[in-house]
Amino acid sequence: MSVTERAGEWTLDEKETGVFLVKRRGHLQAKVVTMESDPSDAIEYLLDGGVADVIEVESPEDAYERFHRIRTGAR
């Protein structure tokens, strides 16, 4: 997949269906997982990277909302 949204130094990348990575200046800040994700496909992204924040949301729209909340400091 690819970068789905960019806001200044922040990006939201969808790596697999329902698995989004929030990055600032290319550094992983959080992982956002929707109900659409397939656990067998998502597991490598959830275990890789060493970031503590894995955020579960209902839909891709919620992932975009969470991205904007993270980048403005309102997790």
C-alpha positions as CSV (number, residue, x, y, z in Angstrom):
1,M,0.0,0.0,0.0
2,S,1.2,3.6,0.3
3,V,1.0,6.9,2.0
4,T,-2.7,7.7,2.3
5,E,-2.4,11.1,3.9
6,R,0.4,13.7,4.6
7,A,0.3,16.7,6.9
8,G,3.6,18.5,7.2
9,E,6.1,16.2,8.7
10,W,3.5,13.6,9.5
11,T,2.3,10.7,7.3
12,L,-0.4,8.0,7.6
13,D,0.6,4.8,5.7
14,E,-1.8,2.0,5.1
15,K,0.5,-1.1,5.0
16,E,-2.2,-3.8,4.8
17,T,-6.0,-3.5,4.7
18,G,-6.9,-2.0,8.0
19,V,-3.3,-1.5,9.3
20,F,-2.1,2.1,9.4
21,L,1.3,3.4,10.5
22,V,1.5,6.9,11.8
23,K,5.0,8.4,11.2
24,R,6.6,11.7,12.0
25,R,9.7,12.5,9.9
26,G,9.8,8.9,8.8
27,H,9.8,7.6,12.4
28,L,7.0,5.3,13.6
29,Q,4.8,7.0,16.2
30,A,1.8,4.7,16.4
31,K,0.0,1.8,14.7
32,V,-3.7,2.1,14.1
33,V,-5.7,-1.1,13.4
34,T,-9.3,-1.2,12.1
35,M,-11.8,-4.0,12.3
36,E,-11.2,-4.5,8.6
37,S,-7.7,-5.9,9.2
38,D,-6.9,-9.6,8.9
39,P,-5.0,-10.6,12.0
40,S,-2.8,-13.0,10.0
41,D,-1.8,-10.2,7.6
42,A,-1.5,-7.6,10.3
43,I,0.7,-9.5,12.8
44,E,4.0,-8.6,11.2
45,Y,3.3,-4.9,11.3
46,L,2.0,-5.1,14.9
47,L,5.1,-6.9,16.1
48,D,7.7,-5.0,14.1
49,G,9.0,-1.6,14.9
50,G,9.1,-1.6,18.7
51,V,6.5,1.1,19.2
52,A,4.2,0.7,22.2
53,D,1.1,2.5,20.8
54,V,-1.2,0.1,19.0
55,I,-4.6,1.8,18.7
56,E,-7.7,-0.1,17.7
57,V,-10.5,1.7,15.9
58,E,-13.7,0.7,14.1
59,S,-13.1,2.0,10.5
60,P,-10.6,3.6,8.2
61,E,-12.4,6.9,8.8
62,D,-11.6,6.5,12.5
63,A,-8.0,5.8,11.6
64,Y,-7.8,9.2,9.7
65,E,-9.4,10.9,12.7
66,R,-6.9,9.3,15.1
67,F,-4.1,10.3,12.8
68,H,-5.1,14.0,13.1
69,R,-5.5,13.7,16.9
70,I,-2.0,12.1,17.2
71,R,-0.3,14.8,15.1
72,T,-2.0,17.6,17.1
73,G,-1.1,16.0,20.4
74,A,-4.6,15.1,21.4
75,R,-4.2,11.3,21.5
